[in-house]
Each structure stands twice: as C-alpha cells, then as structure tokens.
Amino acid sequence: MPSRMDNAGLVELEARMRELDEWTRALEGEHDDLEELRLKVFPDGEDPLDDWNDYHRVRSEYDRRAAEEFDLGQ
C-alpha cells in the first residue's frame, strides 16, 4: 500500500516538514492547545511507524526529490 509520502510533491513535503517542526516546537515549549495542534498535524493518529509522521523521513524524501529535480534541470 503506497504511503502519503509516495504521492506527495515537493510542496506537500515541505508543508509537512513545517507541520512536524511546529509540533516538535510545541512539545518543547508552551502551547495553548496542544490537543488541537495534535489533531491538525496527525488527523489519522500519531503512528511513529508511518513515514508521513516522521520529520527525518519526510525531510530525507524532500531532499532526495529536490536533488532529482535539480539534476534534471541541469
């Protein structure tokens, strides 16, 4: 079964990195409504085995695709 990351483009991967980064910052600091943010960032539940929920895997895929696009543009 393909993951959300397989179907995502660079723009969607970049947006997902921002969401996951916002979640990490919220966990490290004060956030008025952590549960509301959790539902926004993880609408299908927070599954650590889901690539879409792991910042480093999303970042790695974003970097790989950006490099491919750069190489194709050369």
N, C-alpha and C positions, 0 to 999 in steps of 0.2 A: 504494500500500500504506500503510495507516494506521500511524503510529508509536505507540509505547507511550504517548507523552505525550497523544495524541488520546483514548486510552481511560482515562487516569488521572484520578482525582478529586483534590480539594484535599488530602486526607490523604496520598494516594500521592505527589503532587507535593512536599508538604512533607517527607515522608520521604526522597525522592530528593535534595532540596536538602541535607538533613543528611548523606546519604551522600557526595555530591560535595564538600561542605565538609570532611568528615572526611578524604577523600582528599587534598585540597589541603593541609590542615594536616600530614598525614603526609609529603607530599613536601617541605614546607618545614622540617620538623624531623626528629627521630629517631623511628623507628617500628620496633618489634621485628621484625615480619614484614610487610614491605611487599607481598610477593607474595601472601600470604594475604588482605590487605585488597584488593589489586587484583582478585583473583578474586571477592571478595564484592561489590565495587562495580561491577565490569564482568564479569558472568558470561558475556556474549556476546562479549567482547572490547572493547577500548578503541578505538572508532571516533570520531574527532573530528568527523565529519560527522553523526553520529547525535545528533539533538536531545536524546535521553534522557541523553546523556553530557556535555552542556554545561550547566554550572551557570547561566550567564546566561540561556540559553533556557528552562530549567526555571523559573527564578525569574520571568522575564517572563510565562510562561504561568500560573504560580501567581498572580501579582499581577493579571493580567487576569481570571482566573476568580473570584478573591476579590472584585474590584471589581464584577463582574457580579452575584454573589450578594448583595453589599451593596446594590446598586442595586435588585435585585428585592425585597429585604426592606424597602425604604423605603416 
